[in-house]
Amino acid sequence: MPDRGGGPTGPRIRVGRPSRRARTLLMTLGVLAVLAMAFVMFAGFWTDWLWYRSVAYSSVFTTTLWTKIGLFLVFGLLMALAIGVNIWLAHRLRPPLSAMSLEQQSLDRYRMSIAPYKKWVLLAVTALVGLIAGASASGQWRTWLMYVNGVAFGQKDPQFQLDVSFYAFDLPWYRFLLGFGFAATVLSLIAAALTHYLYGGLRITSPGARATGAATGHLSVLLGIFVSLKAVAYWLDRYGLAVKSSDFKATDNWTGLRYVDANAYLPAKTILFCIAAICAVLFFATLWRRTWQLPVIGFGLMVLSAILIGGLYPAIVQKFQVQPNEQAKEAPFIQKNINATRDAYDIDDAKVDDYDGQATTEDDTKLRAAANTAASYRVMDPNVVSPAFQQLQQRRNYYQFPRTLDVDRYKDKDGKEQDTVIGLRELNIQGLPKRNWINDHFTYTHGYGAIAARGTTTGTNPTGSPDFTESGLPSTGEFGKYEQRIYYGEKTEQYSIVGGPQKELDYEEDGEKTTSYEGDSGVSLSNSFNRAAYAVAFSEPQIMYSGAIGDGSRILYNRTPKERVEAVAPWLTIDGDAYPAVVDGRIKWIVDAYTTTNGYPYASRTTLGDTTADSLTTNQRAVVAQQNQVNYIRNSVKATVDAYDGKVKLYEWDTEDPVLKTWKKAFPGTVESRGDIPKDLMDHLRYPQDLFKVQRELLTRYHVEDPAQFYSGSDAWQVPDDPTNKEPGSVPPYYLSMKMPGQNEQQFSLTTTFTPRGRPNLGAFMAVNADAASKDYGTMRLLRVTSTVKGPGQVQSELNGNDDVAEFVRNLKGTDSDIEYGNLLTVPLEGGFLYIEPVYTRGGNQNYPLLRKVAASYGSKIVFENSLSEALNAVFGVEDDGATTPPDTDDPPGETDEPPATGEAALKKAIADAQKAYTDGEKALEEQDWPAYGKAQEALQEALERAAAAQPKPGSEGDKADGDAGPDGDAKPDSSAEQASDQGS
């Protein structure tokens, strides 16, 4: 036939199967792809195992892993079994013949298409549901471990008389099981209903009965199980009332039963439990009665009862019984909430004393002498002086200090303990002279040295700078000899590869050198398998083939103290501020860690992330990472991380904490006993700031223990905003060595202030003994101010309006400098409160803060002086630490004034002194050295006065001899004296 298609003619090409070689190649590529994907997934698991083994906490990894696997398998199989059995049963109970209807004819097509693959569909559905359920259950590993290892609290809730451990450890697990049961039942019900419908057991449009007897019985049993679970839920809800949060006028985040809960909801839950149990029996009875009538009636009764008994009745009780006399009705429950909250947050022993706030003596000398011993006034604010550390001690651009330094205690050369500001010179990878993979991860691997300064004094180079007790590169000073290399730090977030062929940059006394890491930290990269795993895990192929890696190479990662402690103890909540200490020749990071629970009955809840935020957490220091709500917290663990080898130690701190005891049972051998804490380390442990901030927030309301007063809120406090910080936020607590009223010696303390809610005056002052080596560690004292005393904000406002401050600020504008306020310290003193605030300047030629002034306020007086001693002298109107100021003289008592010198020699000497003072003043002005500038101005004034006194009186003998005569016969002063006089004016 002729070609009608218009296309090319010729033999057709037959498409056959690929050749054996092609099939082999495709199969090989497929196998390799699967193996590669499996290795990628395995790499994360393998590197985690290697890391835990390197830090000697492999038991944490294995316990967590096996617990997750066990939960995944058990609950995944249970869910898969529940769904699979119900689908299989529904298929077994299908009717032998289906009705002849359009609905069934349409379903026949689906049944025919599924029939060859029924088993595979069943397996796929059950496997998918099982995987999802198992993955969800594995996330409950903490709940399971707390349930099986739970330790009794030894305290019972006031309503049900059950141990607190029931609510903290048992109830969460029961609720998980209940939720799993509901999910399994609902999914089984849906799967069974769809199967019955597909195979004709349920009909929607077909004539005749809507369900077969078998389908009715099957679904009724599932509904009966669902209602039975609802009955169990009603019963557990009774206990849940003890940990239920609700809105209440008396306090935010109220937790526990109130009058309406105990007298309406509690009996309602009991009644609903009984109704649900009866309704469940009616559903099970359909196996014999084959009718939905009674179960439907019972279910309707249960729903109606839930509305009337569980909703309407409590509303009536609240409206007509509680509201007309709420304070009296709620008083017993408020008392339970107060007691539980104070115990759960460990503030039940906080001692509240009335404090007048007005000086008990008018003797200024006595006040000045008392001020000397009342506190070690820290004029070096760790939140301000970090740039000074950076400028004066950075030494290399690739080093850095944290924005907020830390306060610790160290002994000076005389063995006297002093408050010290400390920071580590950590590696700053962004400051490297040249960025590449070798420099980033091999050459520049660690920081170097601790830098410390006295908290109560300033240095002289330049004046107003930190008074360093440990400085230089390498660091030298009062710490003696210690390992200065910092491989693990707060700013060390990148990985490093050390110990191999590639050398690292290091230092010694005569300058730079190279070194190779000698610690046993990190994971070995000596074998190819580990290198491949890390190349995949870190997405860095050079790890696999780089010649810089060889025998002895080790990879260091997870290098911040917080990361390391969180990894080895995932059941702990970590404080936001790790701080360094030089202990026994090593730099140790000290990390405070907390055990928490959300299940303490009647204790009000708090959100840790919100409660621990203050004016500094916005951009300087971290807050507690966890944003979860808790209503129980203990500083149960003190952890350390070695800055050189990264070793993590967990020490038991709260030996009575049942939550810690529970976790110790779950992870045996991970926490060492409190008695193992070395003494050198104990000297540097302190009360943690984040716990203190949580406690002070609770104490704004829970310092009141009388239910009526608590309900009225008449004595409620608030944490004031930080008046010294431009960023909004609460005033941070301050570490300070000080004496509280009645104490004979200073104690290292953590302090804060309160103001009455809605008012700016001082409402209370709080201090806790922060010295872990003291027998009074953790003792809280609150001073409730009973008179009107200026609060921190008011003191700051007065200071800003002070004439001396205004003049100081005007002078700064001419030098392009800014004023920066330090911590406003509050110290109880002789019945009143002494405020001390360091004032820094920054700008001009020095872009870092230097202490220039110190402000002090006591009573109604506020002063602004060049130094702390001058400020204390001025605020109490005395001189030289308590000696009353002599009238216009600096001579020793009992000596008479000498007449001023006169004559040409005296005049020339005075003029020379004036010129020198003027020159010193100009130099100090350029350097913004305000104390030196003030002294130069005083010297200039004194020299000018001597110059004026030394000049001969007009008409006296020697006029012509002592100098050139002017037109009026007066001696003509030297031009330099005129210049000095002009400048002095």
GICORLIN-V926037 format. One record per residue. RES is the residue in one small letter. PSI is psi in radians with two decimals (999 if undefined). D_LAST is the distance of its C-alpha to the last C-alpha in Angstrom with 2 decimals. Layout:
RES,PSI,D_LAST
RES,PSI,D_LAST
This chain:
m,2.58,124.54
p,2.67,122.34
d,2.05,118.65
r,-0.03,117.22
g,-0.21,113.70
g,0.03,112.59
g,3.12,110.99
p,2.57,111.91
t,2.84,115.14
g,3.12,115.94
p,2.51,116.12
r,2.53,113.70
i,2.17,111.06
r,2.17,111.52
v,1.98,108.38
g,-3.06,109.14
r,2.63,107.27
p,2.71,104.62
s,2.84,105.92
r,-0.66,105.82
r,-0.72,103.13
a,-0.73,100.93
r,-0.71,101.48
t,-0.73,100.62
l,-0.78,97.44
l,-0.73,96.37
m,-0.70,97.16
t,-0.78,95.20
l,-0.69,92.17
g,-0.77,92.42
v,-0.74,92.64
l,-0.68,89.65
a,-0.75,87.62
v,-0.75,88.49
l,-0.69,87.67
a,-0.76,84.31
m,-0.70,83.44
a,-0.68,84.57
f,-0.67,82.47
v,-0.77,79.36
m,-0.62,79.90
f,-0.50,80.76
a,-0.74,77.69
g,-0.76,75.29
f,-0.79,77.52
w,-0.75,78.01
t,-0.60,74.33
d,-0.77,73.51
w,-0.76,76.20
l,-0.68,74.94
w,-0.82,71.38
y,-0.64,72.47
r,-0.60,74.66
s,-0.46,71.79
v,0.12,69.68
a,0.59,72.74
y,0.70,72.87
s,-0.44,76.01
s,-0.56,77.50
v,-0.78,74.93
f,-0.84,76.00
t,-0.72,79.71
t,-0.82,79.57
t,-0.76,77.66
l,-0.87,79.90
w,-0.57,83.19
t,-0.77,82.10
k,-0.75,81.25
i,-0.77,84.52
g,-0.80,86.52
l,-0.69,85.08
f,-0.82,85.53
l,-0.83,89.17
v,-0.91,90.16
f,-0.48,88.68
g,-0.78,89.35
l,-0.70,93.01
l,-0.77,93.23
m,-0.79,91.93
a,-0.71,94.13
l,-0.75,97.10
a,-0.79,96.56
i,-0.80,96.40
g,-0.78,99.18
v,-0.72,101.59
n,-0.62,101.16
i,-0.79,101.68
w,-0.75,104.72
l,-0.73,106.07
a,-0.65,105.65
h,-0.67,107.52
r,-0.58,110.28
l,0.19,110.64
r,2.60,111.03
p,2.56,114.15
p,-0.56,117.09
l,2.49,117.53
s,2.67,115.03
a,2.56,115.79
m,1.72,116.88
s,2.83,114.02
l,-0.65,111.61
e,-0.82,108.81
q,-0.57,110.77
q,-0.67,111.94
s,-0.70,108.30
l,-0.49,107.45
d,-0.65,110.47
r,-0.69,108.82
y,-0.73,105.75
r,-0.69,107.96
m,-0.65,109.95
s,-0.53,106.86
i,-0.48,105.35
a,-0.81,108.59
p,-0.31,108.57
y,0.37,105.00
k,-0.80,104.97
k,-0.73,104.24
w,-0.67,101.46
v,-0.77,99.85
l,-0.81,100.09
l,-0.73,98.53
a,-0.78,95.73
v,-0.83,94.81
t,-0.66,94.90
a,-0.77,93.00
l,-0.82,90.22
v,-0.69,89.84
g,-0.72,90.05
l,-0.76,87.32
i,-0.78,84.95
a,-0.71,85.73
g,-0.74,85.46
a,-0.70,82.07
s,-0.72,80.83
a,-0.59,82.26
s,-0.43,80.72
g,-0.15,77.28
q,0.44,78.20
w,-0.60,78.27
r,-0.76,75.54
t,-0.73,77.48
w,-0.82,80.68
l,-0.65,79.20
m,-0.59,77.56
y,-0.81,80.90
v,-0.33,83.07
n,0.15,80.64
g,2.36,79.24
v,2.41,78.48
a,2.51,78.72
f,-0.42,75.56
g,0.24,77.42
q,2.47,76.14
k,2.57,78.13
d,2.63,77.06
p,-0.21,77.66
q,-0.91,79.92
f,-0.10,82.47
q,0.68,82.03
l,2.59,81.75
d,2.55,79.62
v,-0.49,76.31
s,-0.49,77.55
f,-0.76,80.05
y,-0.60,77.24
a,-0.64,75.00
f,-0.71,77.70
d,-0.87,81.06
l,-0.73,80.38
p,-0.64,78.49
w,-0.73,81.48
y,-0.68,83.97
r,-0.63,82.06
f,-0.82,82.12
l,-0.70,85.88
l,-0.77,86.36
g,-0.68,84.42
f,-0.72,86.44
g,-0.75,89.64
f,-0.79,88.75
a,-0.79,87.96
a,-0.71,91.19
t,-0.78,93.25
v,-0.79,91.84
l,-0.67,92.21
s,-0.70,95.72
l,-0.75,96.59
i,-0.80,95.44
a,-0.75,97.22
a,-0.73,100.41
a,-0.75,100.42
l,-0.72,100.01
t,-0.78,102.79
h,-0.69,105.12
y,-0.74,104.46
l,-0.60,105.04
y,0.28,108.37
g,0.00,109.61
g,-0.49,108.87
l,2.39,106.57
r,2.55,107.50
i,-0.82,105.65
t,-0.12,108.11
s,2.65,111.33
p,2.77,114.14
g,-2.84,114.88
a,2.53,112.65
r,-0.36,109.02
a,2.50,108.92
t,2.86,111.52
g,-0.65,112.06
a,-0.76,110.69
a,-0.70,107.50
t,-0.82,107.13
g,-0.75,107.51
h,-0.89,105.12
l,-0.56,102.30
s,-0.70,102.88
v,-0.76,102.36
l,-0.73,99.06
l,-0.63,97.99
g,-0.69,99.10
i,-0.73,96.89
f,-0.81,93.95
v,-0.59,94.51
s,-0.75,94.95
l,-0.62,91.57
k,-0.63,90.18
a,-0.76,91.66
v,-0.68,89.93
a,-0.73,86.67
y,-0.67,87.09
w,-0.75,87.64
l,-0.52,84.57
d,-0.47,82.54
r,-0.80,83.18
y,-0.50,81.21
g,-0.37,78.68
l,-0.49,77.63
a,-0.35,75.94
v,0.34,73.56
k,2.37,73.36
s,2.54,69.98
s,2.83,69.75
d,2.37,67.35
f,2.46,66.80
k,-0.60,64.49
a,-0.60,63.67
t,2.72,62.03
d,2.69,61.67
n,0.76,64.10
w,2.41,66.56
t,2.39,69.24
g,3.11,72.57
l,2.53,75.15
r,-3.08,74.42
y,-0.78,76.93
v,-0.54,78.44
d,-0.80,78.76
a,-0.54,80.61
n,-0.10,82.81
a,-1.00,83.43
y,-0.71,82.56
l,-0.89,83.94
p,-0.55,87.41
a,-0.73,87.34
k,-0.65,86.87
t,-0.75,89.76
i,-0.76,92.03
l,-0.57,91.12
f,-0.80,91.91
c,-0.73,95.39
i,-0.76,95.99
a,-0.68,94.90
a,-0.75,97.18
i,-0.72,100.15
c,-0.67,99.34
a,-0.71,99.31
v,-0.69,102.77
l,-0.66,104.07
f,-0.73,102.91
f,-0.50,104.63
a,-0.30,107.77
t,-0.23,108.23
l,-0.48,109.75
w,-0.62,112.81
r,-0.41,112.58
r,0.67,111.59
t,2.58,109.90
w,-0.02,106.30
q,-0.98,106.91
l,-0.77,105.83
p,-0.71,102.87
v,-0.71,101.53
i,-0.77,101.92
g,-0.72,100.21
f,-0.70,97.34
g,-0.69,96.90
l,-0.68,96.90
m,-0.75,94.20
v,-0.77,91.96
l,-0.70,92.55
s,-0.67,91.83
a,-0.63,88.57
i,-0.83,87.50
l,-0.89,88.71
i,-0.71,88.24
g,-0.26,85.29
g,-0.94,83.36
l,-0.79,84.57
y,-0.83,85.31
p,-0.61,81.85
a,-0.67,80.27
i,-0.75,82.45
v,-0.76,81.53
q,-0.72,77.81
k,-0.77,78.13
f,-0.27,80.40
q,-0.73,79.92
v,-0.94,76.39
q,-0.68,74.20
p,-0.43,75.33
n,1.00,74.16
e,-0.72,72.19
q,-0.79,70.05
a,-0.69,73.10
k,-0.68,75.14
e,-0.19,72.47
a,-0.83,71.22
p,-0.60,73.58
f,-0.61,72.68
i,-0.71,68.93
q,-0.69,69.36
k,-0.72,71.17
n,-0.71,68.43
i,-0.85,65.71
n,-0.77,67.62
a,-0.72,68.46
t,-0.77,64.97
r,-0.62,63.31
d,-0.71,65.91
a,-0.55,65.83
y,0.19,62.06
d,0.73,62.08
i,0.24,59.90
d,-0.36,62.62
d,0.11,61.15
a,2.12,57.62
k,2.19,56.77
v,2.12,54.99
d,2.49,53.40
d,2.45,51.76
y,2.14,48.14
d,-0.69,46.33
g,0.00,42.85
q,2.49,41.27
a,2.39,40.09
t,-0.05,42.92
t,2.64,40.72
e,0.11,37.65
d,1.80,37.04
d,-0.63,33.68
t,-0.74,34.49
k,-0.72,37.77
l,-0.74,36.25
r,-0.70,33.71
a,-0.67,36.58
a,-0.61,38.75
a,-0.52,36.14
n,-0.59,36.30
t,-0.06,39.97
a,-0.58,40.29
a,2.80,39.62
s,1.65,38.47
y,1.99,35.61
r,1.78,35.87
v,-0.19,32.42
m,1.78,34.07
d,2.05,35.63
p,-0.29,38.74
n,-0.13,38.59
v,-0.68,35.15
v,0.05,34.84
s,-0.72,37.90
p,-0.53,35.98
a,-0.73,34.07
f,-0.78,37.50
q,-0.78,38.68
q,-0.71,35.88
l,-0.41,35.79
q,0.06,39.49
q,-0.83,41.51
r,-0.57,42.22
r,2.56,44.73
n,-0.37,44.72
y,0.33,48.02
y,2.76,46.65
q,2.81,44.92
f,2.69,43.83
p,2.68,44.69
r,-0.53,42.13
t,2.09,42.37
l,3.13,42.52
d,2.74,44.46
v,2.25,43.85
d,-3.08,46.25
r,2.29,46.55
y,2.69,46.87
k,2.44,47.06
d,-2.97,44.58
k,-0.44,45.70
d,0.06,46.16
g,0.16,48.41
k,2.31,46.01
e,2.40,46.09
q,2.59,42.86
d,2.31,42.04
t,2.40,41.74
v,2.22,40.82
i,2.54,43.42
g,2.68,44.49
l,2.50,47.08
r,1.62,46.59
e,2.83,49.30
l,2.35,50.86
n,1.74,49.56
i,-0.41,52.45
q,-0.30,50.41
g,0.18,48.18
l,2.52,51.08
p,-0.52,50.80
k,2.19,54.24
r,2.14,56.13
n,3.05,59.88
w,-0.69,62.46
i,-0.83,62.50
n,-0.76,58.73
d,-0.63,58.40
h,-0.14,61.21
f,-0.80,62.07
t,-0.86,59.22
y,1.72,56.19
t,-0.26,57.62
h,2.73,55.18
g,-3.09,51.67
y,1.93,50.50
g,2.62,48.86
a,2.47,47.01
i,2.28,43.23
a,2.66,41.83
a,2.61,38.54
r,2.46,37.79
g,-0.29,37.09
t,-0.08,34.87
t,2.95,32.46
t,2.81,30.41
g,3.12,30.55
t,0.05,28.08
n,1.43,29.30
p,2.98,27.20
t,2.35,25.34
g,-0.07,26.49
s,2.96,29.80
p,2.51,33.16
d,1.58,34.20
f,2.33,37.50
t,-0.25,40.55
e,2.11,42.85
s,3.06,41.73
g,3.00,42.83
l,1.88,45.89
p,2.76,48.25
s,2.44,46.39
t,2.71,46.02
g,-2.51,44.70
e,-0.20,45.88
f,-0.29,48.69
g,-2.69,50.79
k,2.28,53.48
y,2.86,54.63
e,2.00,56.10
q,-0.21,53.11
r,2.32,54.95
i,1.65,54.52
y,-0.29,57.52
y,2.11,57.25
g,3.03,54.07
e,-0.52,52.62
k,0.02,51.76
t,1.55,54.94
e,-0.29,57.12
q,2.79,59.06
y,2.69,62.16
s,2.60,62.29
i,2.08,65.33
v,2.92,65.06
g,-0.02,67.28
g,-2.67,69.34
p,-0.58,69.50
q,2.19,66.06
k,2.77,63.29
e,2.67,59.93
l,2.39,56.43
d,-3.11,55.15
y,2.72,52.78
e,-3.07,52.98
e,-0.57,50.69
d,0.26,50.96
g,-2.76,50.52
e,2.66,52.67
k,-3.11,56.40
t,2.73,59.20
t,3.00,61.01
s,2.32,63.83
y,2.31,63.79
e,0.05,65.85
g,2.99,65.80
d,0.37,68.77
s,2.92,66.97
g,-3.10,67.93
v,2.36,71.30
s,2.38,73.33
l,0.41,73.94
s,-0.45,76.55
n,2.67,79.43
s,-0.57,79.93
f,-0.80,80.65
n,-0.70,77.23
r,-0.72,75.56
a,-0.73,77.48
a,-0.75,76.62
y,-0.55,72.88
a,-0.69,73.11
v,-0.81,74.58
a,-0.65,72.35
f,0.06,69.12
s,0.76,70.49
e,1.62,69.72
p,-0.38,72.84
q,-0.40,71.17
i,-0.52,71.49
m,-0.65,75.21
y,0.03,75.44
s,2.39,72.19
g,-0.18,72.74
a,-0.15,69.45
i,2.29,71.36
g,-2.65,74.00
d,2.31,75.13
g,-0.15,72.57
s,2.40,70.53
r,2.47,69.23
i,2.25,67.51
l,2.23,64.63
y,3.13,63.84
n,1.07,62.93
r,-0.12,59.96
t,2.56,57.49
p,-0.69,57.93
k,-0.77,58.52
e,-0.75,61.26
r,-0.76,63.04
v,-0.70,63.13
e,-0.64,64.20
a,-0.76,66.97
v,-0.29,68.45
a,1.25,68.11
p,-0.10,68.51
w,0.02,69.16
l,2.64,65.64
t,2.22,62.58
i,2.38,59.58
d,2.63,56.07
g,-0.16,53.43
d,1.75,51.27
a,2.52,52.79
y,2.58,50.54
p,2.68,50.92
a,2.47,51.43
v,1.94,52.24
v,2.06,55.50
d,0.84,57.85
g,0.17,56.78
r,2.68,56.79
i,2.14,54.42
k,2.33,55.96
w,2.27,55.10
i,2.19,55.64
v,2.14,56.93
d,2.39,57.63
a,2.61,60.76
y,2.56,62.36
t,2.42,65.86
t,2.85,66.23
t,2.77,68.96
n,0.22,69.31
g,0.58,72.33
y,2.01,71.21
p,2.36,73.00
y,-0.16,70.92
a,2.25,67.54
s,2.59,65.17
r,2.76,64.20
t,2.60,60.87
t,2.02,60.02
l,-0.77,58.32
g,-0.63,56.40
d,-0.73,54.85
t,-0.57,54.21
t,0.05,52.43
a,2.51,50.04
d,-2.89,46.38
s,-0.26,43.03
l,-0.28,43.28
t,-0.17,46.90
t,-0.65,46.32
n,0.11,45.05
q,-0.95,44.34
r,2.77,47.22
a,2.81,50.82
v,3.01,52.68
v,2.22,56.17
a,-0.65,58.29
q,2.27,61.16
q,0.17,60.96
n,2.70,64.07
q,2.43,64.28
v,2.78,64.98
n,0.42,65.58
y,2.33,65.73
i,2.45,63.38
r,2.44,63.13
n,1.37,61.01
s,-0.31,64.30
v,2.37,63.53
k,2.14,60.86
a,2.64,61.24
t,2.59,59.89
v,2.13,59.85
d,2.23,59.56
a,-0.32,56.98
y,-0.90,59.19
d,0.01,62.74
g,0.14,62.25
k,2.37,64.57
v,2.27,64.45
k,2.31,65.10
l,2.15,65.67
y,2.32,65.46
e,2.27,66.83
w,-0.90,64.13
d,1.78,65.64
t,-0.16,69.06
e,-0.03,70.31
d,2.02,69.61
p,-0.47,72.98
v,-0.75,71.63
l,-0.71,70.63
k,-0.66,74.02
t,-0.82,75.69
w,-0.54,73.90
k,-0.59,74.62
k,-0.66,78.30
a,-0.64,78.05
f,1.27,76.23
p,2.49,77.38
g,-0.01,75.64
t,-0.45,72.42
v,2.16,70.28
e,2.76,69.98
s,2.80,69.94
r,-0.56,66.84
g,-0.25,67.99
d,-0.05,67.64
i,2.13,63.84
p,2.62,62.47
k,-0.71,60.22
d,-0.63,57.43
l,-0.71,57.54
m,-0.61,57.73
d,-0.30,54.39
h,-0.07,52.73
l,2.57,54.62
r,2.94,52.69
y,2.26,53.26
p,2.49,53.18
q,-0.75,50.61
d,-0.70,53.07
l,-0.74,55.50
f,-0.70,52.72
k,-0.64,51.65
v,-0.77,55.27
q,-0.71,55.64
r,-0.59,52.47
e,-0.71,53.58
l,-0.65,56.93
l,-0.20,55.39
t,-0.49,53.60
r,-0.66,57.08
y,0.22,59.23
h,-0.29,57.30
v,2.23,59.44
e,-0.05,62.96
d,2.16,64.48
p,-0.71,66.37
a,-0.79,65.74
q,-0.64,61.98
f,-0.75,61.96
y,-0.72,63.90
s,-0.47,61.62
g,0.33,58.45
s,-0.39,56.62
d,0.50,54.81
a,2.50,54.19
w,3.11,50.94
q,2.68,49.27
v,2.14,47.10
p,2.77,43.69
d,2.65,42.10
d,1.96,39.45
p,-0.21,36.11
t,-0.05,34.20
n,2.37,36.39
k,-0.47,36.60
e,2.45,40.30
p,2.64,42.54
g,2.86,44.41
s,2.68,44.77
v,2.32,42.31
p,2.71,43.67
p,2.69,44.73
y,2.38,42.66
y,2.34,43.96
l,2.33,42.30
s,2.08,43.40
m,2.94,43.19
k,2.30,45.14
m,2.77,46.85
p,2.29,47.60
g,-0.17,50.38
q,2.57,49.87
n,-0.35,49.25
e,2.82,47.70
q,2.55,45.86
q,2.45,48.02
f,2.07,47.29
s,2.82,47.37
l,2.18,47.13
t,2.76,45.33
t,2.91,44.90
t,2.77,44.09
f,2.64,46.12
t,2.65,45.42
p,2.53,48.15
r,2.14,49.83
g,0.04,48.10
r,2.66,45.19
p,-0.20,41.71
n,2.87,41.56
l,2.20,42.53
g,-0.60,46.31
a,2.82,47.01
f,2.43,45.87
m,2.42,48.23
a,2.50,48.42
v,2.43,51.26
n,2.01,51.85
a,0.07,51.41
d,1.89,52.46
a,-0.39,55.94
a,-0.12,56.73
s,2.55,56.19
k,-0.30,59.20
d,0.27,57.17
y,2.34,56.42
g,-0.05,56.47
t,2.15,56.10
m,2.40,54.31
r,2.31,52.49
l,2.30,51.19
l,1.89,49.12
r,2.04,49.89
v,2.16,46.98
t,-0.10,48.50
s,3.07,45.48
t,1.98,42.83
v,2.49,40.18
k,2.36,37.58
g,3.04,38.89
p,-0.74,37.09
g,-0.69,36.51
q,-0.71,35.02
v,-0.74,32.66
q,-0.70,31.51
s,-0.75,31.07
e,-0.69,28.94
l,-0.74,26.80
n,-0.51,26.37
g,0.03,25.26
n,2.45,22.79
d,-0.72,19.23
d,-0.68,17.84
v,-0.75,20.33
a,-0.75,19.53
e,-0.70,15.84
f,-0.77,17.18
v,-0.68,19.73
r,-0.72,17.44
n,-0.61,15.48
l,-0.60,18.99
k,-0.57,20.20
g,-0.32,17.99
t,0.20,19.68
d,0.74,23.13
s,2.81,23.64
d,2.68,25.47
i,2.51,25.47
e,2.12,28.77
y,2.44,29.97
g,-2.91,32.35
n,2.29,35.26
l,1.72,34.72
l,2.42,36.56
t,2.24,38.28
v,2.15,39.42
p,2.35,41.53
l,1.96,40.09
e,0.84,41.68
g,-0.29,43.13
g,-2.89,40.11
f,2.27,38.53
l,2.20,35.43
y,2.32,33.86
i,2.30,31.95
e,2.06,30.57
p,2.56,28.98
v,2.22,26.58
y,2.77,26.62
t,2.62,24.95
r,2.42,26.99
g,-2.99,26.57
g,-2.23,24.82
n,-0.16,26.18
q,1.86,27.73
n,0.84,30.30
y,2.68,31.00
p,2.40,29.44
l,2.42,27.23
l,2.11,26.46
r,-0.57,22.74
k,2.82,22.88
v,2.21,25.59
a,2.56,26.27
a,2.55,28.56
s,2.34,30.41
y,2.17,32.86
g,-2.21,34.44
s,-0.01,32.12
k,2.41,28.86
i,2.37,26.98
v,2.83,24.00
f,1.78,22.09
e,3.09,21.05
n,-0.40,20.74
s,2.96,24.30
l,-0.81,27.59
s,-0.70,27.52
e,-0.66,24.09
a,-0.74,25.34
l,-0.72,28.53
n,-0.77,26.86
a,-0.69,24.61
v,-0.42,27.47
f,0.02,29.62
g,0.56,27.02
v,3.06,27.91
e,2.58,26.66
d,0.95,28.53
d,0.76,31.29
g,-0.34,32.50
a,2.31,31.34
t,2.54,29.67
t,2.10,26.04
p,2.62,25.96
p,1.89,23.83
d,0.66,20.59
t,2.60,22.39
d,0.17,23.49
d,2.66,26.42
p,2.64,29.95
p,2.44,32.05
g,-0.16,33.92
e,2.57,31.70
t,2.71,29.89
d,2.44,26.40
e,2.51,26.42
p,2.55,24.84
p,2.53,21.73
a,2.56,22.81
t,3.01,22.56
g,3.01,23.82
e,-0.72,23.31
a,-0.78,23.93
a,-0.68,21.41
l,-0.81,18.74
k,-0.67,19.67
k,-0.76,19.72
a,-0.72,16.21
i,-0.73,14.97
a,-0.72,17.16
d,-0.69,15.93
a,-0.74,12.26
q,-0.75,13.67
k,-0.74,15.82
a,-0.69,13.28
y,-0.80,11.31
t,-0.75,14.84
d,-0.68,15.88
g,-0.74,13.12
e,-0.75,14.16
k,-0.76,17.72
a,-0.62,17.40
l,-0.71,15.92
e,-0.66,18.94
e,0.01,21.29
q,0.61,19.93
d,1.50,20.01
w,-0.68,17.86
p,-0.73,18.79
a,-0.63,17.94
y,-0.72,14.57
g,-0.73,13.84
k,-0.66,15.24
a,-0.67,13.26
q,-0.65,9.91
e,-0.73,11.75
a,-0.66,13.04
l,-0.79,9.86
q,-0.74,8.71
e,-0.70,12.37
a,-0.69,12.70
l,-0.67,10.08
e,-0.69,11.99
r,-0.65,15.17
a,-0.73,14.33
a,-0.69,13.80
a,-0.47,16.99
a,-0.31,18.90
q,2.40,18.78
p,2.55,22.12
k,2.60,22.38
p,2.32,23.66
g,-0.07,27.48
s,2.90,27.85
e,2.49,30.05
g,0.09,28.76
d,-0.82,26.29
k,-0.55,28.04
a,-0.55,28.76
d,-0.11,25.30
g,2.99,23.95
d,2.38,24.67
a,2.41,24.92
g,-3.06,23.14
p,-0.55,25.02
d,0.20,24.44
g,-0.01,25.31
d,2.60,21.77
a,2.37,21.04
k,2.05,19.11
p,2.74,16.42
d,2.54,16.83
s,-0.59,15.41
s,-0.62,14.17
a,-0.67,12.09
e,-0.77,10.58
q,-0.77,10.00
a,-0.68,8.57
s,-0.73,6.20
d,-0.76,5.30
q,-0.65,5.40
g,-0.60,3.77
s,999,0.00
